[in-house]
């Protein structure tokens, strides 16, 4: 069974707290997508962690990372997804004049659309695969069902990350009165869009 669970929880929490594509995506969805889309994105992102850990337990992600072509395709696809989100966010920032946060994205995508965005963003991040292959095994003992233990750690990884993103988006929601001001909202949209665009380009380029 998994050991050193408290250390694993702290490790995954710190990783979730690091600024990156997932954080920018969650903030963007909290501001633009509506609650259904945000919940879908959270679920999709968590599902990605479960898939990565299951693949690591089965040895599939190790094979993927050993293939330069497959790795490059996955990386570029993930980068494109982030760049599209960044462009859409910037376009909204430059064209929206309402003083209220738009929820058109939520009506347009809903839970299913948010889920696909969260899942594709997570699976398009090869660093998650590297973590699953190199770090997860360090918390699994040789005794007991290694496969199930690795999957269980993946579920815990997903839970910890989802908890952090829920707290983050709750804080963003609590500040909605502030961000409803046109200048603040536009600034947040531009910042989030630029971050997503830059991260997407970096991921696609392999940085």
C-alpha angles and dihedrals in degrees: 000000000000116000134197089034094164090055090048091051092051091047095051092043091054090048091051091049093054112103110255148118096306094051092048090047093050092049090048092051092046090054100036113018108053129232098293092051091045092051090049091050091050091050093047092049091050091048089055091058090050092050093048092050092046090049090049091051089052093044093241097120090052088056091047093051090047090059111077092196096051091044092051093048092050092046095049092046091052091048092051092052091053093046092051090051090049093051092048091050092049091048090053091049092053098044106034116091100167118117091222125076109260119242097185090111090057092052092045099048107018123177096321094050092047090048092054092048092050093045096046092047092052096044090045090062107085089188087074088057091050090052091049092051100039106030108029094062090056089068096049122086124218090242120085131012104335094189094052092043091054092048090048090054088050090054090050090048090053092047094050093047093046090050091054093047091048090053091047095049091044088057090049089050092050089055093050092111088060096043090047088077107102097233094047094044092049091048092050092048093050092047093047092045093050091047092050092046092049094045091048091052091047093049092047091048092049099244 
